[in-house]
Structures are given as C-alpha cells and as structure tokens.
Amino acid sequence: MDEQRKYVRAECSATVELNHPSLAYRELKARDLSDGGMFVILGANIAPPIGTVLKVKIKRYTGVINDEPVAMQVVHHNDGGVGLMFV
C-alpha cells in the first residue's frame, strides 16, 4: 500500500479527552500525532462512527496542550483505534 499522508507522524504519549453529545466522555491514549490529526487507541471502547466530529483536548505529562477543545473528525477505524483529523 502506498503511503498517502500529507504530514509526518510522530509517536506521542498524550492523553486525549474526547467529547460528543451522543457519546460518554472518554479519556484515551494517543499513539501518534501529526499536523493533520492523530491516532487514538480505543481499548475496550466502541469506535464513534466515521464522520463524527468530536471535541478534543490533548494533555501531556506537563499539562494540557489546548485549553479549549478542538474539533476533530473520525476518518478511519483500524488497529484497535480511530484516526482523527483536525477540522
């Protein structure tokens, strides 16, 4: 499969807060991050449908990266997680 990414991914150890009116609040781990989005590990959580726009806060061990949640859209499911794209 040819790589079609626009942005370089970087491994990360961030915690991600996901919010959406139809989903319960979730705090999960991000596997990687890029200028275009991130991959979030779901564990036993059910994946939101592709196309769902979530409000996301990203936290590192040093603190919250974004005080205000950013909009991110679910673009794919695989490898036990979801790919999110900044909207």
Secondary structure, 3 states (H helix, E strand, C coil): CCCCCCCCCEECCCEEEEEECCEEEEEEEEEEECCCEEEEECCCCCCCCCCCEEEEEEEECCEECCCCCEEEEEEEEECCEEEEEEC
